[in-house]
Amino acid sequence: MMGTAVQTEERPNLDQSEQNIERLRSKITKRQRLRKIITTVSKHGIMHLLADRSRDDVKKQRLLGERLRKAFEELGPTFIKLGQVIMTRQELLPEAVTTELAKLLDDVTPMPFEYMAVYLERELPDGLQTFKWIDTDPIGSASLAQVYKAELQDGRTVAVKVVRPVVDKLFQVDISVIKRLVRRVEKLLPDNLAAALDLSGLISDYYSSSVEELDMRTERRSMDEHRVFMDEFETIDVPEVYFASEHVLVMQYIDGWNLKEFPVDFLTFEERLERMVDLAHYYIKTFVQGYYHADPHGSNIMIDRSSKKAYIIDWGMVGRMDAIHTEAIFRMLLHTRVNQAEDAAEAALDLFQPTKFTDRVNLKDQLRSLFIHYVTSNQASKYNWGNLILSLILIGMKNYCRVPTGLALWAKGFSAAEGTARWLCPEISYHTVVETADVQLLRQWFQRRFNYRASASLLAESTKLVTSLPRRLNMILEHLAWNDMTFTVENRVSPSTLKSFQKMVNRLVMAGIVIALLVAGSLLMSVALRTPNGGAVEAMSSAMLWSGVILGAFTLWSVFRSRRT
């Protein structure tokens, strides 16, 4: 249904709109955004709530999530996207907080069409003349972009996605402020927690992925890459892209319903099953290659009225992860299904990077205990595979392991794919469908392990080892013959140990000073009592004694306080 359609001859006042955009951009400064962030956090009482110890933990967490959500919505696109990323990191925040953040409004108030028309006029080859008409009421309005329905001059109906003006400047300024705040927070965290969380890495990963979402040419490349993956499937597809520039994407308009709204009787059981199998196998194919679509939920999949194909329409939140990690995940799932918890734990350990604070024995015990619950699981129970991946990340974080930054988004995509299958065909287990792709998984693993590039690299390394071995052995024997064999051993002390040692030394020095003051003051006091006119000596001894008492009390208080914390 069309709202207000702008005809090609009805050109809005773009010069005035462009001036307004530049005025908005000039107002976005680090000082202004920092002041806005501090004001908004204070307004919603977030810091006060964190310090409040009188509330029940569950109620406090739920209230904290609600206030964070409202603050993020008020602070705009950067924080809305940040909240959506944090929502996937359930190992960082309690479930009550992430559940509330899941309600973050991505359907935000649209900007006036006049602002969006500036990019259309500037970046389309024929400007607004590209269209016979364009509906000024967006069919979708998210935090980063707005989508409009339009008709090209050749009669094709299209969806036009336009990045919101000034959002790029807002992202750059906000991220620089957030990074500065995160560096301060990291200094306050315990060393073991800071090593595992890697907040700076999380923010950097979020920034790079979000910046890519602001470039429609990157989204087009993602669509083209995944269209190749879909070539072997008949019931799923990617919309055709007609034009892409930095801020504008013109693509095929899909007339139909999203996966959560299409009429039940529109597809037969056989048609729903076929689409579910194709989607599941497509996801597996891309997941194993290291690709992930972090948002393949039902609202981003459209069922076309005419072809009945399932189209994935939003390609902003996509990325890559190391294929070795994804291979470890699927090996873990296969071992879990046949009740091989020990082998599943070994595969899971390939995902994490243990730190010096990690107890590996305890980590492995927890992993084995986790996998037992998922041997006969299905997507309808709480022990589904999406939950398994998230629980795996949580165990890694609790054991102070560094988790790959892309793993949480990969897990979100995997979990959303499982939810999509449940919506589309609840009669069939998603786990059973995934297991039918075992041969495909193995074929891709063998192709990766035994392709000619990997073999050439292995041959080159082996040749280097064999040919250089005599020379290296000869050098070692010569050093032994001349008694010139030395080994350098470097002992490194962890920052926490060094900090504790410095505190101990400072306290010992302080204790020595206190003892010296008390002994010297006592000796002077005894001298003053034996001297007829010893007033000055008595005053000096009193000063030394009181100084010793005060310094001693301060030292004891600092020791007591450090033990409490």
Secondary structure in CASP SS format (residue, H / E / C, confidence):
PFRMAT SS
TARGET T0000
AUTHOR 0000-0000-0000
METHOD secondary structure of the structure
MODEL  1
M C 1.00
M C 1.00
G C 1.00
T C 1.00
A E 1.00
V E 1.00
Q E 1.00
T C 1.00
E C 1.00
E C 1.00
R C 1.00
P C 1.00
N C 1.00
L H 1.00
D H 1.00
Q H 1.00
S H 1.00
E H 1.00
Q H 1.00
N H 1.00
I H 1.00
E H 1.00
R H 1.00
L H 1.00
R H 1.00
S H 1.00
K C 1.00
I C 1.00
T C 1.00
K H 1.00
R H 1.00
Q H 1.00
R H 1.00
L H 1.00
R H 1.00
K H 1.00
I H 1.00
I H 1.00
T H 1.00
T H 1.00
V H 1.00
S H 1.00
K H 1.00
H C 1.00
G C 1.00
I H 1.00
M H 1.00
H H 1.00
L H 1.00
L H 1.00
A H 1.00
D C 1.00
R C 1.00
S C 1.00
R C 1.00
D C 1.00
D H 1.00
V H 1.00
K H 1.00
K H 1.00
Q H 1.00
R H 1.00
L H 1.00
L H 1.00
G H 1.00
E H 1.00
R H 1.00
L H 1.00
R H 1.00
K H 1.00
A H 1.00
F H 1.00
E H 1.00
E H 1.00
L H 1.00
G C 1.00
P H 1.00
T H 1.00
F H 1.00
I H 1.00
K H 1.00
L H 1.00
G H 1.00
Q H 1.00
V H 1.00
I H 1.00
M H 1.00
T H 1.00
R C 1.00
Q C 1.00
E C 1.00
L C 1.00
L C 1.00
P C 1.00
E H 1.00
A H 1.00
V H 1.00
T H 1.00
T H 1.00
E H 1.00
L H 1.00
A C 1.00
K C 1.00
L C 1.00
L C 1.00
D C 1.00
D C 1.00
V C 1.00
T C 1.00
P C 1.00
M C 1.00
P C 1.00
F H 1.00
E H 1.00
Y H 1.00
M H 1.00
A H 1.00
V H 1.00
Y H 1.00
L H 1.00
E H 1.00
R H 1.00
E H 1.00
L C 1.00
P C 1.00
D C 1.00
G H 1.00
L H 1.00
Q H 1.00
T H 1.00
F E 1.00
K E 1.00
W E 1.00
I E 1.00
D E 1.00
T C 1.00
D C 1.00
P C 1.00
I C 1.00
G E 1.00
S E 1.00
A C 1.00
S C 1.00
L C 1.00
A E 1.00
Q E 1.00
V E 1.00
Y E 1.00
K E 1.00
A E 1.00
E E 1.00
L E 1.00
Q C 1.00
D C 1.00
G C 1.00
R C 1.00
T E 1.00
V E 1.00
A E 1.00
V E 1.00
K E 1.00
V E 1.00
V E 1.00
R C 1.00
P C 1.00
V C 1.00
V H 1.00
D H 1.00
K H 1.00
L H 1.00
F H 1.00
Q H 1.00
V H 1.00
D H 1.00
I H 1.00
S H 1.00
V H 1.00
I H 1.00
K H 1.00
R H 1.00
L H 1.00
V H 1.00
R H 1.00
R H 1.00
V H 1.00
E H 1.00
K H 1.00
L H 1.00
L C 1.00
P C 1.00
D H 1.00
N H 1.00
L H 1.00
A H 1.00
A H 1.00
A H 1.00
L H 1.00
D C 1.00
L H 1.00
S H 1.00
G H 1.00
L H 1.00
I H 1.00
S H 1.00
D H 1.00
Y H 1.00
Y H 1.00
S H 1.00
S H 1.00
S H 1.00
V H 1.00
E H 1.00
E H 1.00
L C 1.00
D C 1.00
M H 1.00
R H 1.00
T H 1.00
E H 1.00
R H 1.00
R H 1.00
S H 1.00
M H 1.00
D H 1.00
E H 1.00
H H 1.00
R H 1.00
V H 1.00
F H 1.00
M H 1.00
D H 1.00
E H 1.00
F C 1.00
E C 1.00
T C 1.00
I E 1.00
D E 1.00
V C 1.00
P C 1.00
E C 1.00
V E 1.00
Y E 1.00
F E 1.00
A E 1.00
S C 1.00
E C 1.00
H C 1.00
V E 1.00
L E 1.00
V E 1.00
M E 1.00
Q E 1.00
Y C 1.00
I C 1.00
D C 1.00
G E 1.00
W E 1.00
N E 1.00
L C 1.00
K C 1.00
E C 1.00
F C 1.00
P C 1.00
V H 1.00
D H 1.00
F H 1.00
L C 1.00
T C 1.00
F H 1.00
E H 1.00
E H 1.00
R H 1.00
L H 1.00
E H 1.00
R H 1.00
M H 1.00
V H 1.00
D H 1.00
L H 1.00
A H 1.00
H H 1.00
Y H 1.00
Y H 1.00
I H 1.00
K H 1.00
T H 1.00
F H 1.00
V H 1.00
Q C 1.00
G C 1.00
Y E 1.00
Y E 1.00
H E 1.00
A C 1.00
D C 1.00
P C 1.00
H C 1.00
G H 1.00
S H 1.00
N H 1.00
I E 1.00
M E 1.00
I E 1.00
D E 1.00
R C 1.00
S C 1.00
S C 1.00
K C 1.00
K C 1.00
A E 1.00
Y E 1.00
I E 1.00
I C 1.00
D C 1.00
W C 1.00
G C 1.00
M C 1.00
V E 1.00
G E 1.00
R E 1.00
M C 1.00
D C 1.00
A H 1.00
I H 1.00
H H 1.00
T H 1.00
E H 1.00
A H 1.00
I H 1.00
F H 1.00
R H 1.00
M H 1.00
L H 1.00
L H 1.00
H H 1.00
T H 1.00
R H 1.00
V C 1.00
N C 1.00
Q C 1.00
A H 1.00
E H 1.00
D H 1.00
A H 1.00
A H 1.00
E H 1.00
A H 1.00
A H 1.00
L H 1.00
D C 1.00
L C 1.00
F C 1.00
Q E 1.00
P E 1.00
T C 1.00
K C 1.00
F C 1.00
T C 1.00
D C 1.00
R H 1.00
V H 1.00
N H 1.00
L H 1.00
K H 1.00
D H 1.00
Q H 1.00
L H 1.00
R H 1.00
S H 1.00
L H 1.00
F H 1.00
I H 1.00
H C 1.00
Y C 1.00
V C 1.00
T C 1.00
S C 1.00
N C 1.00
Q C 1.00
A C 1.00
S C 1.00
K C 1.00
Y C 1.00
N C 1.00
W H 1.00
G H 1.00
N H 1.00
L H 1.00
I H 1.00
L H 1.00
S H 1.00
L H 1.00
I H 1.00
L H 1.00
I H 1.00
G H 1.00
M H 1.00
K H 1.00
N C 1.00
Y C 1.00
C E 1.00
R E 1.00
V C 1.00
P C 1.00
T H 1.00
G H 1.00
L H 1.00
A H 1.00
L H 1.00
W H 1.00
A H 1.00
K H 1.00
G H 1.00
F H 1.00
S H 1.00
A H 1.00
A H 1.00
E H 1.00
G H 1.00
T H 1.00
A H 1.00
R H 1.00
W H 1.00
L H 1.00
C C 1.00
P C 1.00
E C 1.00
I C 1.00
S C 1.00
Y H 1.00
H H 1.00
T H 1.00
V H 1.00
V H 1.00
E H 1.00
T C 1.00
A C 1.00
D H 1.00
V H 1.00
Q H 1.00
L H 1.00
L H 1.00
R H 1.00
Q H 1.00
W H 1.00
F H 1.00
Q H 1.00
R H 1.00
R H 1.00
F C 1.00
N C 1.00
Y H 1.00
R H 1.00
A H 1.00
S H 1.00
A H 1.00
S H 1.00
L H 1.00
L H 1.00
A H 1.00
E H 1.00
S H 1.00
T H 1.00
K H 1.00
L H 1.00
V H 1.00
T H 1.00
S H 1.00
L H 1.00
P H 1.00
R H 1.00
R H 1.00
L H 1.00
N H 1.00
M H 1.00
I H 1.00
L H 1.00
E H 1.00
H H 1.00
L H 1.00
A H 1.00
W C 1.00
N C 1.00
D C 1.00
M C 1.00
T C 1.00
F C 1.00
T C 1.00
V C 1.00
E C 1.00
N C 1.00
R C 1.00
V C 1.00
S C 1.00
P H 1.00
S H 1.00
T H 1.00
L H 1.00
K H 1.00
S H 1.00
F H 1.00
Q H 1.00
K H 1.00
M H 1.00
V H 1.00
N H 1.00
R H 1.00
L H 1.00
V H 1.00
M H 1.00
A H 1.00
G H 1.00
I H 1.00
V H 1.00
I H 1.00
A H 1.00
L H 1.00
L H 1.00
V H 1.00
A H 1.00
G H 1.00
S H 1.00
L H 1.00
L H 1.00
M H 1.00
S H 1.00
V H 1.00
A H 1.00
L H 1.00
R H 1.00
T C 1.00
P C 1.00
N C 1.00
G C 1.00
G H 1.00
A H 1.00
V H 1.00
E H 1.00
A H 1.00
M H 1.00
S H 1.00
S H 1.00
A H 1.00
M H 1.00
L H 1.00
W H 1.00
S H 1.00
G H 1.00
V H 1.00
I H 1.00
L H 1.00
G H 1.00
A H 1.00
F H 1.00
T H 1.00
L H 1.00
W H 1.00
S H 1.00
V H 1.00
F H 1.00
R H 1.00
S H 1.00
R H 1.00
R H 1.00
T C 1.00
END
